[in-house]
Amino acid sequence: MRLGTQLQASSAAPVGSAGPALTHKQIQRMLSWPYAAMLTGLFAIIIVCTAYRPLDRSLILIIAMVLVGLPMTWYLVVALRKREAQSVDTLKLLFGCSAILTVAFFGVLLANGAWDRQTPQQMRCTLVRSYDSMGRRSHSYHLLVRSWRPNHNTENLEVGRITYQRARGGSEVLVELHPGFFGIVWYGRVSPA
């Protein structure tokens, strides 16, 4: 009787490419380093976008969120279907690739700003409007200016509080524009004209 119960238990346990089924904790341990690398890369991208403010910051942050969100979504789907053990190889590959891409994307953004040695260009822009936004623990200030780029109507420039207060009453601002080492355009100082 006991042998029959053991046979049923062993035949019910799913077998992956690595032998007997892995436990939930073992799978989490296997995915912990790429998960940590993805989150570290995501936070590093946010920090580098604050230091070297790209004009297309929204697009960059969307790409970063997709790089982290796709493997997490896949993991949730697999976990809800209780197929983690059968999908462990796919999860490892997906998490590993995502971690490498996220950290590499951070490296490109950092090098784009840090290695940019070209002389910045001064752009005189018409101020469309200014606004501030408040989060739970943050307060950000924005100047919306007419764009100098083709196929763009406006540019949303995040600035400090003092620049925001000084620029609000004017009609034009000067934007220090950097071409970027890899061609990812970013802006430096913004001041009232």
Backbone hydrogen bonds, N-H to C=O, Kabsch-Sander energy under -0.5 kcal/mol:
donor,donor_aa,acceptor,acceptor_aa,energy
5,T,1,M,-1.7
6,Q,2,R,-2.0
7,L,3,L,-2.3
8,Q,4,G,-2.2
9,A,5,T,-2.3
10,S,6,Q,-2.6
11,S,7,L,-2.3
12,A,8,Q,-1.7
13,A,9,A,-1.2
16,G,14,P,-0.5
16,G,19,G,-1.7
19,G,16,G,-1.3
21,A,14,P,-0.8
27,I,23,T,-2.2
28,Q,24,H,-2.3
29,R,25,K,-2.3
30,M,26,Q,-2.1
31,L,27,I,-1.8
32,S,28,Q,-0.7
32,S,29,R,-0.6
33,W,29,R,-0.5
35,Y,31,L,-2.1
36,A,32,S,-2.6
37,A,33,W,-2.4
38,M,34,P,-2.5
39,L,35,Y,-2.4
40,T,36,A,-2.5
41,G,37,A,-2.5
42,L,38,M,-2.4
43,F,39,L,-2.6
44,A,40,T,-2.4
45,I,41,G,-2.2
46,I,42,L,-2.0
47,I,43,F,-2.1
48,V,44,A,-2.7
49,C,45,I,-2.1
50,T,46,I,-0.7
50,T,47,I,-0.8
51,A,47,I,-1.8
52,Y,48,V,-2.9
53,R,51,A,-0.6
53,R,187,Y,-0.7
55,L,185,V,-2.3
57,R,54,P,-1.0
60,I,56,D,-1.9
61,L,57,R,-2.6
62,I,58,S,-2.1
63,I,59,L,-2.3
64,A,60,I,-2.2
65,M,61,L,-2.4
66,V,62,I,-2.3
67,L,63,I,-2.4
68,V,64,A,-1.6
69,G,65,M,-3.2
70,L,66,V,-2.4
72,M,68,V,-1.2
73,T,69,G,-2.7
74,W,70,L,-2.5
75,Y,71,P,-2.4
76,L,72,M,-2.2
77,V,73,T,-2.4
78,V,74,W,-2.6
79,A,75,Y,-2.9
80,L,76,L,-2.7
81,R,77,V,-1.6
82,K,79,A,-1.1
83,R,78,V,-2.6
87,S,83,R,-1.5
88,V,85,A,-0.8
91,L,87,S,-2.7
92,K,88,V,-2.6
93,L,89,D,-2.2
94,L,90,T,-2.8
95,F,91,L,-3.0
96,G,92,K,-2.5
97,C,93,L,-2.7
98,S,94,L,-2.3
99,A,95,F,-2.4
100,I,96,G,-2.3
101,L,97,C,-2.7
102,T,98,S,-2.6
103,V,99,A,-2.3
104,A,100,I,-2.5
105,F,101,L,-2.5
106,F,102,T,-2.1
107,G,103,V,-2.2
108,V,104,A,-2.4
109,L,105,F,-2.2
110,L,106,F,-2.7
111,A,107,G,-2.7
112,N,108,V,-2.4
113,G,109,L,-1.4
114,A,110,L,-3.0
115,W,111,A,-2.4
116,D,113,G,-0.7
117,R,115,W,-0.9
121,Q,177,L,-2.8
123,M,121,Q,-0.6
123,M,175,V,-2.8
125,C,123,M,-0.6
125,C,173,V,-3.1
127,L,171,S,-2.8
128,V,144,L,-3.1
129,R,144,L,-1.6
131,Y,142,H,-2.1
133,S,140,S,-2.7
135,G,138,S,-3.2
140,S,133,S,-3.0
141,Y,159,V,-0.8
142,H,131,Y,-2.9
143,L,157,L,-2.6
144,L,129,R,-3.3
145,V,143,L,-0.6
145,V,155,E,-2.4
146,R,126,T,-2.4
147,S,153,N,-2.3
152,H,149,R,-1.2
155,E,145,V,-2.6
157,L,143,L,-2.9
157,L,155,E,-0.7
158,E,156,N,-0.5
159,V,141,Y,-2.5
164,Y,160,G,-2.3
165,Q,161,R,-2.4
166,R,162,I,-2.4
167,A,163,T,-2.5
168,R,164,Y,-1.6
169,G,165,Q,-0.5
170,G,167,A,-1.2
173,V,125,C,-2.4
174,L,191,S,-3.7
175,V,123,M,-2.8
176,E,189,R,-2.6
177,L,121,Q,-3.5
177,L,175,V,-0.8
178,H,186,W,-3.2
181,F,112,N,-2.5
183,G,180,G,-1.0
185,V,183,G,-1.0
186,W,178,H,-2.1
187,Y,53,R,-2.7
188,G,176,E,-3.2
191,S,174,L,-2.4
193,A,172,E,-2.1
